[in-house]
Amino acid sequence: MRYAAKWPEYAEQWNGMVVNPDRLSEFQQIAQFAINHKDRYLKVEALTLVKWYHIAVIHRRESDADFNTYLGNGEPLNRVTRLVPKGRGPFPDFETGAVDALKFDGLTTVVDWRLEKILYYCEIFNGTGYANRGLPSPYIWGGTNVQKPGKYVADGVFDATVMDPQPGCAPILATIAALDPTVQFTRES
């Protein structure tokens, strides 16, 4: 999956995105949690150059923002990971594990964090299985009008009938930006 082919799709989806009305307060709470813990995410940003709000949305998706878990898959920090990516850790704290996960997935080499690129790397971080099926990733679009049925219910196990209940990265990002005026996205053109 190449960024040059995907970014126009992300831009169109973002421009047309509407958060499901029954989930607005949920996204407000999630975004406020991220903002309240911005200092922890900024520590990771300083070591990786990955934007703090990008780290926050991945953290929410991978482990419901539990600081006792590994950013790469939500497993406990105090043991070696058993899920993909396997064999990572243990880690002394969230920040150390987060740096490892971001390096492991190549995000620390990205220098231009436009909005569409953040969405692309959210999908890359989670996996390209949805794109391979022609579906918008619920990892990105969960809780919006862009989301379609279909979910990987386990590593490599897809169920076309399941609607992913988890909040997507895009509506979390939009809500963070609405609440924190320091968050301003550069867009692809």
C-alpha positions in Angstrom: 0.0 0.0 0.0 1.6 3.2 -1.2 1.1 6.6 0.4 0.9 8.4 -2.9 -2.1 6.2 -3.9 -3.9 6.4 -0.5 -3.6 10.0 0.6 -6.3 11.3 -1.8 -8.7 8.7 -0.4 -7.9 9.7 3.2 -8.3 13.4 2.3 -11.8 12.8 0.8 -12.8 10.6 3.7 -11.6 13.2 6.3 -13.4 16.0 4.4 -16.7 14.0 4.5 -16.3 12.5 7.9 -19.2 12.9 10.4 -19.0 11.5 13.9 -22.0 9.3 14.7 -24.1 11.6 16.9 -24.6 9.0 19.6 -20.8 8.9 20.1 -20.0 12.6 20.3 -19.6 12.6 24.1 -17.5 9.5 24.0 -15.1 11.2 21.6 -15.1 14.3 23.8 -14.0 12.2 26.8 -11.4 10.3 24.8 -9.9 13.5 23.4 -9.9 15.2 26.8 -8.1 12.2 28.3 -5.4 12.5 25.6 -5.0 16.2 26.3 -4.9 15.6 30.0 -1.9 13.1 29.5 -0.3 15.2 26.8 2.9 15.5 28.9 3.5 11.7 28.7 2.9 11.7 24.9 5.2 14.7 24.4 8.0 12.7 26.1 7.6 10.0 23.5 7.3 12.7 20.7 10.6 14.2 21.8 12.4 10.9 21.4 10.7 9.8 18.1 9.4 13.0 16.4 6.0 11.2 16.1 3.3 13.8 16.9 1.9 13.4 20.5 -1.7 13.2 19.3 -0.8 10.5 16.8 0.7 8.5 19.7 -2.4 9.2 21.8 -4.8 7.8 19.2 -2.7 4.7 18.6 -2.6 4.2 22.4 -6.4 4.5 22.6 -6.9 1.9 19.9 -4.3 -0.6 21.1 -5.0 -0.6 24.8 -7.8 1.8 25.6 -5.0 4.2 26.7 -3.7 2.0 29.5 -0.3 3.3 30.5 0.6 -0.2 31.8 0.6 -1.7 28.3 2.8 -1.8 25.3 1.9 0.6 22.5 2.5 -2.0 19.8 -0.3 -4.3 20.8 -1.8 -3.5 24.2 -0.1 -6.3 26.2 1.3 -5.8 29.7 4.7 -4.0 29.9 6.1 -6.4 32.4 6.4 -9.4 30.0 7.6 -10.3 26.6 4.8 -9.8 24.0 3.0 -12.8 22.6 0.9 -11.0 20.0 2.1 -9.3 16.9 4.7 -7.8 17.3 5.9 -10.9 19.2 9.0 -11.0 21.4 9.1 -7.3 22.4 9.9 -6.2 26.0 9.5 -6.3 28.9 9.7 -2.5 29.3 10.1 -0.5 32.5 7.4 2.1 31.5 5.0 3.2 28.8 7.3 5.7 27.3 10.2 3.1 26.7 7.7 0.6 25.2 6.1 3.3 23.0 9.5 4.4 21.6 10.2 0.7 20.8 6.8 0.2 19.1 7.2 3.3 17.0 10.7 2.4 15.9 9.7 -1.2 15.2 7.0 0.0 12.8 9.2 2.6 11.1 7.4 5.7 12.3 10.5 7.3 13.7 11.9 7.7 10.2 9.0 9.9 9.0 9.8 13.6 8.9 6.6 15.1 7.5 3.5 14.6 9.6 0.7 15.9 7.4 -2.8 14.8 8.4 -3.1 12.3 5.6 0.2 10.8 6.5 -0.9 10.4 10.1 -3.9 8.5 8.9 -1.8 6.4 6.6 0.6 5.4 9.4 -2.3 4.7 11.7 -3.4 2.1 9.1 0.1 0.8 8.5 0.6 0.5 12.3 -2.6 -1.6 12.5 -2.1 -3.5 9.2 -3.3 -3.2 5.7 -5.9 -6.0 5.8 -8.8 -3.7 5.4 -7.3 -1.9 2.4 -6.6 -5.3 0.9 -10.3 -6.0 1.2 -11.3 -2.6 -0.3 -12.7 -1.4 3.1 -12.0 1.8 5.0 -10.1 0.8 8.1 -12.3 0.9 11.3 -9.0 1.5 13.1 -9.1 4.9 11.5 -12.8 5.6 10.9 -14.6 3.8 13.7 -17.6 5.7 15.0 -18.1 7.8 11.8 -20.1 7.7 8.6 -17.0 6.3 6.8 -16.9 3.1 8.7 -18.3 -0.1 7.1 -19.0 -3.6 8.6 -16.1 -5.9 8.9 -13.5 -6.4 11.6 -10.4 -8.5 12.2 -11.5 -10.1 15.4 -8.1 -11.7 16.0 -4.7 -11.5 14.2 -5.5 -12.7 10.7 -9.2 -13.6 11.5 -11.7 -11.4 9.6 -15.5 -11.3 10.2 -17.4 -9.4 7.6 -20.5 -9.1 9.8 -18.9 -7.4 12.8 -19.0 -3.6 13.2 -15.9 -2.5 15.2 -17.1 -0.8 18.3 -13.8 0.9 19.1 -13.3 4.6 18.5 -11.4 5.4 15.3 -8.2 7.4 15.1 -9.7 10.1 12.7 -12.6 11.2 14.9 -10.3 11.2 18.0 -7.8 13.4 16.1 -10.5 15.8 15.0 -11.9 16.1 18.5 -8.4 16.6 20.0 -7.9 19.4 17.5 -11.2 20.9 18.3 -10.4 21.0 22.0 -6.7 21.9 21.9 -6.0 25.0 19.7 -2.2 24.1 19.6 -3.1 21.1 17.4 -3.3 22.3 13.8 -3.0 19.8 10.9 -1.0 20.5 7.8 -2.9 19.0 4.8 -1.7 17.3 1.7 -2.3 19.2 -1.5 
